[in-house]
Amino acid sequence: MFYLNSKQYNEALTTLNKYLKGHHNDAQALYLRAVVHVMQRDYPLAAADYKEVIRIYPNSDLSRKATDGLKKISF
């Protein structure tokens, strides 16, 4: 995603939020949004998206990545 590579996090969030309105169970988009939230240091929103990825696809590689992401932001 271009916005992430160029550190345009607000634009990335806008794009992901628009996409997720019609595709609310897209685990990859939720994971990316969590990453953007982490980059913006908005850890509660990142945690919510990571948890949703884990809930939707509990036994996937993406779920394992989300679990790792949660561990990194949990204090």
C-alpha positions as CSV (number, residue, x, y, z in Angstrom):
1,M,0.0,0.0,0.0
2,F,1.6,3.2,-1.2
3,Y,0.4,5.3,1.8
4,L,2.2,3.1,4.3
5,N,5.4,3.2,2.3
6,S,5.4,6.9,2.2
7,K,4.3,7.3,5.8
8,Q,1.0,8.9,4.9
9,Y,-0.9,7.3,7.7
10,N,-4.0,9.5,7.7
11,E,-4.5,8.7,4.0
12,A,-4.0,5.0,4.6
13,L,-6.6,5.0,7.4
14,T,-9.1,6.9,5.2
15,T,-8.6,4.4,2.4
16,L,-8.8,1.3,4.7
17,N,-11.9,2.7,6.6
18,K,-13.7,3.2,3.3
19,Y,-12.8,-0.3,2.1
20,L,-13.7,-1.9,5.4
21,K,-17.2,-0.4,5.3
22,G,-18.1,-2.8,2.5
23,H,-15.7,-5.6,3.5
24,H,-15.8,-5.6,7.2
25,N,-14.5,-9.2,7.5
26,D,-11.4,-8.7,5.4
27,A,-8.7,-9.8,7.8
28,Q,-5.8,-8.4,5.7
29,A,-7.4,-4.9,5.7
30,L,-8.0,-5.1,9.4
31,Y,-4.4,-6.2,10.0
32,L,-3.1,-3.3,7.9
33,R,-5.3,-0.9,9.7
34,A,-3.9,-2.2,13.0
35,V,-0.4,-1.6,11.7
36,V,-1.3,2.0,10.8
37,H,-2.8,2.5,14.3
38,V,0.5,1.2,15.8
39,M,2.5,3.6,13.6
40,Q,0.3,6.4,14.9
41,R,0.7,5.1,18.5
42,D,-3.0,4.6,18.8
43,Y,-2.6,1.3,20.6
44,P,-6.3,0.7,21.8
45,L,-7.5,0.9,18.2
46,A,-4.7,-1.3,17.0
47,A,-5.5,-3.9,19.7
48,A,-9.2,-3.9,18.6
49,D,-8.3,-4.6,15.0
50,Y,-5.7,-7.3,15.9
51,K,-8.4,-9.0,18.1
52,E,-10.9,-8.9,15.3
53,V,-8.4,-10.5,12.9
54,I,-7.9,-13.3,15.5
55,R,-11.6,-13.7,16.0
56,I,-12.4,-13.9,12.3
57,Y,-9.5,-16.3,11.3
58,P,-8.2,-17.9,14.5
59,N,-5.9,-20.5,12.9
60,S,-4.3,-18.5,10.2
61,D,-0.8,-17.0,9.6
62,L,-2.4,-13.6,9.8
63,S,-3.9,-14.4,13.2
64,R,-0.4,-15.4,14.4
65,K,0.9,-12.1,13.2
66,A,-1.9,-10.3,14.9
67,T,-1.2,-12.1,18.1
68,D,2.5,-11.0,17.9
69,G,1.3,-7.5,17.2
70,L,-0.9,-7.6,20.3
71,K,2.0,-8.8,22.5
72,K,4.2,-5.9,21.3
73,I,1.7,-3.3,22.2
74,S,0.5,-4.8,25.5
75,F,2.0,-3.3,28.6
